[in-house]
């Protein structure tokens, strides 16, 4: 089951624009729809002192630029995530428990299980995403509370916390970052949301995992590696 769940998560599941990729892959909840010009403006602000190579990522030139240019982009966004953002990435076990202990157990898990198992994706309190094994057995569900939208919590079918997503203060405006942690507060993955269409993904050891462009993921050399079913 663990292996199947990992494959399921790596494929990328989405409700509306709620992105849930989990574990090494990552995740985020995002229903923002911005005009293309706004995205380009944000990207230009980030890179106005950098080369045109980095700006080209918004228009997706990943398959056309040189390997050196791809490597430059990868290093740039890694620095944005892990160096420029270092003060708000890492938790000790005690810090994480203090911050999120009230979410370690979903006290309403029976209610949320019924909601998500029956296809409910939103109510007045929260947005939901269900994860199924072989399309008919609910193995995990995620909640994004509307009074705490910069956090997302992933629970087992019995209401035990598995993962927590923490979005940066810029959310829901692009660009923003999203970090995913396990129950002990260990970083599992990190992602830089350049725009709704384009995201750079890294593992906990700062290793580049891939570039998502819409429904497809590409590796460092421009080879497609994954497809997410409902981007």
ChimeraX attribute file (.defattr): number of C-alpha atoms within 10 A of each C-alpha:
attribute: neighborCount
match mode: 1-to-1
recipient: residues
	/A:1	8
	/A:2	7
	/A:3	7
	/A:4	11
	/A:5	16
	/A:6	15
	/A:7	12
	/A:8	18
	/A:9	19
	/A:10	19
	/A:11	20
	/A:12	21
	/A:13	22
	/A:14	20
	/A:15	18
	/A:16	15
	/A:17	16
	/A:18	23
	/A:19	20
	/A:20	27
	/A:21	22
	/A:22	28
	/A:23	21
	/A:24	20
	/A:25	23
	/A:26	26
	/A:27	29
	/A:28	27
	/A:29	28
	/A:30	22
	/A:31	13
	/A:32	14
	/A:33	12
	/A:34	13
	/A:35	8
	/A:36	12
	/A:37	9
	/A:38	13
	/A:39	19
	/A:40	18
	/A:41	10
	/A:42	16
	/A:43	20
	/A:44	17
	/A:45	12
	/A:46	14
	/A:47	14
	/A:48	12
	/A:49	8
	/A:50	12
	/A:51	12
	/A:52	12
	/A:53	17
	/A:54	21
	/A:55	19
	/A:56	17
	/A:57	19
	/A:58	19
	/A:59	12
	/A:60	13
	/A:61	15
	/A:62	23
	/A:63	13
	/A:64	10
	/A:65	14
	/A:66	14
	/A:67	14
	/A:68	11
	/A:69	17
	/A:70	22
	/A:71	13
	/A:72	15
	/A:73	21
	/A:74	21
	/A:75	14
	/A:76	14
	/A:77	22
	/A:78	22
	/A:79	14
	/A:80	13
	/A:81	24
	/A:82	18
	/A:83	11
	/A:84	11
	/A:85	14
	/A:86	11
	/A:87	9
	/A:88	12
	/A:89	18
	/A:90	16
	/A:91	16
	/A:92	11
	/A:93	12
	/A:94	11
	/A:95	13
	/A:96	17
	/A:97	16
	/A:98	10
	/A:99	11
	/A:100	13
	/A:101	13
	/A:102	10
	/A:103	17
	/A:104	18
	/A:105	15
	/A:106	20
	/A:107	13
	/A:108	10
	/A:109	17
	/A:110	12
	/A:111	11
	/A:112	22
	/A:113	21
	/A:114	13
	/A:115	18
	/A:116	22
	/A:117	21
	/A:118	11
	/A:119	11
	/A:120	15
	/A:121	18
	/A:122	17
	/A:123	11
	/A:124	7
	/A:125	11
	/A:126	15
	/A:127	21
	/A:128	25
	/A:129	25
	/A:130	27
	/A:131	25
	/A:132	14
	/A:133	13
	/A:134	10
	/A:135	7
	/A:136	9
	/A:137	12
	/A:138	18
	/A:139	17
	/A:140	23
	/A:141	26
	/A:142	27
	/A:143	25
	/A:144	23
	/A:145	18
	/A:146	14
	/A:147	9
	/A:148	9
	/A:149	17
	/A:150	20
	/A:151	20
	/A:152	23
	/A:153	23
	/A:154	28
	/A:155	25
	/A:156	19
	/A:157	22
	/A:158	17
	/A:159	20
	/A:160	18
	/A:161	21
	/A:162	20
	/A:163	25
	/A:164	28
	/A:165	27
	/A:166	22
	/A:167	24
	/A:168	19
	/A:169	11
	/A:170	11
	/A:171	18
	/A:172	18
	/A:173	19
	/A:174	20
	/A:175	18
	/A:176	18
	/A:177	23
	/A:178	24
	/A:179	27
	/A:180	30
	/A:181	26
	/A:182	18
	/A:183	19
	/A:184	15
	/A:185	20
	/A:186	17
	/A:187	22
	/A:188	21
	/A:189	26
	/A:190	35
	/A:191	28
	/A:192	23
	/A:193	22
	/A:194	22
	/A:195	23
	/A:196	20
	/A:197	16
	/A:198	20
	/A:199	22
	/A:200	23
	/A:201	27
	/A:202	25
	/A:203	20
	/A:204	18
	/A:205	11
	/A:206	15
	/A:207	13
	/A:208	20
	/A:209	21
	/A:210	25
	/A:211	25
	/A:212	22
	/A:213	21
	/A:214	15
	/A:215	15
	/A:216	18
	/A:217	22
	/A:218	19
	/A:219	16
	/A:220	16
	/A:221	14
	/A:222	18
	/A:223	12
	/A:224	15
	/A:225	13
	/A:226	17
	/A:227	17
	/A:228	19
	/A:229	11
	/A:230	14
	/A:231	18
